[in-house]
Amino acid sequence: KYHEKLNTEPLKGFPGATQSSIIIPYPNHYNQYILITIGGGIGITPDIRPQFWNYTGVNYYIINLNKNNGHGELITPNNNQLMPHSSQKITYTRHENEKDFWALTYRENKFYAFLINENGINPPIISEVPFSFDERGHSPSLKGQIKISPDGSKIAIAHKNIVGPNNLRFYTSDMSDYEGAVEFMADENPGAVL
């Protein structure tokens, strides 16, 4: 509104992540939003990359534009970490009830769907899928993107591999935008970069 930066503490989240954050309207809270940040994943430890140690996991904040005479305020809730580790993928879609939202992320062989409603962020619905990646070292599944179709029923997820001629794996899945459950559908290898 005023094109001014909010006074904030350093946010957790990795700025170099493929999808580093999302901002979602906070249901039934006028002029408030939920900011979810995502870390860089495995390999960011105090001894290896100390400058990014604070950026791990999935964390959330509340942006209240009613505060500070309309300039807004960023609120860090207690225990704002949703997951201690993450990939670099996060997205969201509207719930079937057209009031709430689903925030969706992925790690190893699991999708994590967080219901966001007027009470805040709920514990995730975890869906295991029949493909998995070794996330040690340079992970093939950390980088890439995840997208949800406009109607909330389909998911596309791409995994960037660090090495090899086929450096991209692409998967599609079904998602229930009412329950948040993900069901594996198909494995593709387009052989091209997103």
C-alpha positions, 0 to 999 in steps of 0.5 A, a space after each residue: 500500500 505504501 511501498 515501504 519495507 516492513 520492519 522485520 527481523 531476519 526471516 527464515 527461508 532460503 532466498 535461492 530456493 526455486 520457490 522460496 515463499 508464498 503469501 496466502 490470505 488469512 481466512 476470516 482475518 481482514 487485511 491479514 496474510 500468512 507468509 510461508 518461507 521455505 529452506 534450501 534443504 539438505 546440505 545446509 548445516 552450521 559447519 558447511 554453510 553457516 550463512 544459511 543455517 537459519 534458513 532451513 525448514 518450512 516456517 510461517 509468519 503473519 502479516 497484519 496490514 491493520 497495524 502501524 497506522 496501515 503500514 503493517 506489521 510482521 508477527 512471528 508466532 511462537 513455534 512458527 516452524 512447520 517442518 524442520 527440513 524441506 525441499 525447495 518446492 511450495 505452492 497453494 490452492 483454494 479449498 473446495 469450500 472456497 473459504 480456506 486454503 491448502 499449502 502444499 510442499 514435498 520432501 523425499 517421497 511425501 506430500 505435506 498439505 497444510 490446511 489454512 483456515 480461520 484458526 491458522 495452519 493445521 497439522 499436515 495431511 501427509 500422503 506417501 507416493 511411490 517414488 523417492 529420492 536419496 537426499 544426501 549430498 546434491 539432491 535430485 529432488 530438492 530443486 524444482 517446482 510444484 504447481 496445482 491446477 486452477 481447480 485444485 485437482 491436479 498436481 505437477 511436480 518437477 525434480 531437477 537433477 544435478 548431473 546426468 543427461 536426463 536432468 529433469 523428472 516430471 510427475 503428475 498426481 491427483 489431489 483432493 482439494 477437500 481432504 488434501 490427500 495426494 494420489 500418484 498418477 504418472 511419471 514422465 521424463 521430458 528431457 528438458 529444463 523447466 
